[in-house]
Amino acid sequence: MTGEPERRPRTRRRRRMLVGVVALVVISALSVGGLFGVRWWQHRHEEPYGPRAMDGHLLHDFPDVDSTALSSEQSKVVDVLRQQFDEQSGRDKYSEGIAEPWCADFVSWVMREAEQPFSNPNSGSWRIPGVYTLEEYFRGQHRFEQANNGYLPRVGDVVMYADSSVFHQHTNIVIAVDSDTITTVGGNEAGESGGVAIHKFRPSGTSGLVGFGRLGTR
């Protein structure tokens, strides 16, 4: 019994220290979790692929496109894309009601409406639902341009991306070219629920960019 009065204060001090350490750890964890939670929320809601998608910018308004410098085929593509961006119709319109990733469906639908229909090399349909098949189609038409080979994209060209890109395997359409940047419109780009979105970015050095399918037979 002789040492008991001294051991109890030490025990209480140890307990208070332990409680303090645990509290500090919990507060720190909550702070870090909250920080990353806020950033995750902002990234997912401000822009669908992060704050600087494709090392570029997500545009919230359809840009002014000078149609006087475009061919009639290019103008039709831009007009269809502008209308679809305004309408935000959703997947089923472009995929014929099939529940699937619909970026290639969207590109196929736009080209058909612009009187530049595709022909699926496997089925002959206007709709090409896959990016690999879309590349196969353009190669078969001798209209495929490999990325980083010096080709300058033009309005109406179809862009194709590999799975390693920030879009993952994806495709969209060029609506504007300005020096070393391009502006694209694509389906299934706007966040978790999909949608039609506009991105402006620099193709050079963009990871996962496969190539371009040229509009028409030029």
Residue pairs with C-beta under 8 A, 6 or more apart in sequence:
42 51
43 50
43 51
44 191
44 192
45 191
46 58
47 53
47 58
48 58
48 189
48 190
48 191
48 197
49 166
49 167
49 189
50 166
53 166
53 199
53 201
54 165
54 166
54 167
54 199
54 201
54 206
55 201
55 202
55 205
55 206
56 181
56 199
56 200
56 201
56 202
57 199
57 200
57 201
58 197
58 198
58 199
59 183
59 198
59 199
59 200
60 198
62 81
62 82
62 85
62 86
62 198
63 175
63 176
63 183
63 198
65 78
65 155
65 175
65 176
67 75
67 78
70 78
70 155
71 216
73 114
73 115
73 116
73 156
73 215
73 216
74 154
74 155
74 156
74 215
76 114
76 115
76 116
77 110
77 111
77 114
77 116
77 155
77 156
77 173
77 175
77 215
78 155
78 156
78 175
79 114
80 110
80 113
80 114
81 110
81 173
81 175
81 185
81 196
84 106
84 110
84 185
84 187
84 196
85 185
85 196
85 197
85 198
88 195
88 196
90 194
90 195
91 99
91 102
91 105
91 187
91 188
91 194
93 109
94 102
94 105
94 106
94 108
94 109
94 187
95 102
95 105
95 127
95 129
96 105
96 127
98 105
98 129
100 129
101 188
102 129
102 187
102 188
102 194
103 131
103 170
103 171
103 172
103 186
103 187
103 188
103 189
104 128
104 129
104 130
104 131
104 133
104 134
104 171
105 127
105 129
105 187
106 186
106 187
106 188
106 196
107 128
107 134
107 158
107 171
107 172
107 173
107 186
107 187
108 117
108 118
108 126
108 127
108 128
108 129
108 134
109 127
110 173
111 117
111 118
111 158
112 118
112 126
114 156
116 156
116 215
116 216
117 126
118 126
118 127
118 128
118 134
118 137
119 125
119 126
119 137
120 126
120 127
120 128
120 133
120 137
121 133
121 136
121 137
121 140
122 133
128 134
128 137
131 160
131 161
131 169
131 170
131 171
132 169
134 158
134 160
134 171
134 213
135 144
135 160
135 210
135 211
135 213
137 213
138 144
138 158
138 213
138 214
143 213
143 214
143 217
144 211
144 212
144 213
144 214
145 151
145 153
145 157
145 211
145 212
145 213
145 214
146 210
146 211
147 203
147 206
147 209
147 210
147 211
147 212
148 204
148 209
151 212
152 177
153 159
153 174
153 177
153 182
153 203
153 212
154 174
154 177
154 214
154 215
155 174
155 175
155 176
155 177
155 215
156 173
156 174
156 215
156 216
157 173
157 174
157 212
157 213
157 214
157 215
158 171
158 172
158 173
158 174
158 212
158 213
158 215
159 171
159 172
159 173
159 174
159 182
159 184
159 209
159 212
160 170
160 171
160 209
160 210
160 211
160 212
160 213
161 167
161 168
161 169
161 170
161 171
161 208
161 209
161 210
162 169
162 208
162 209
162 210
163 169
163 208
164 207
164 208
165 206
165 207
165 208
165 209
166 207
166 208
167 186
167 189
167 208
170 186
170 188
170 189
171 186
172 184
172 185
172 186
172 187
172 189
172 199
173 184
173 185
173 186
174 182
174 183
174 184
174 212
175 183
175 184
175 185
175 198
176 182
176 183
176 200
177 183
180 202
180 203
180 204
181 200
181 201
181 202
181 203
182 200
182 201
182 202
182 203
183 198
183 199
183 200
184 198
184 199
184 200
184 201
185 196
185 197
185 198
186 196
186 197
186 199
187 194
187 195
187 196
188 194
188 195
189 195
189 196
189 197
189 199
190 196
190 197
203 209
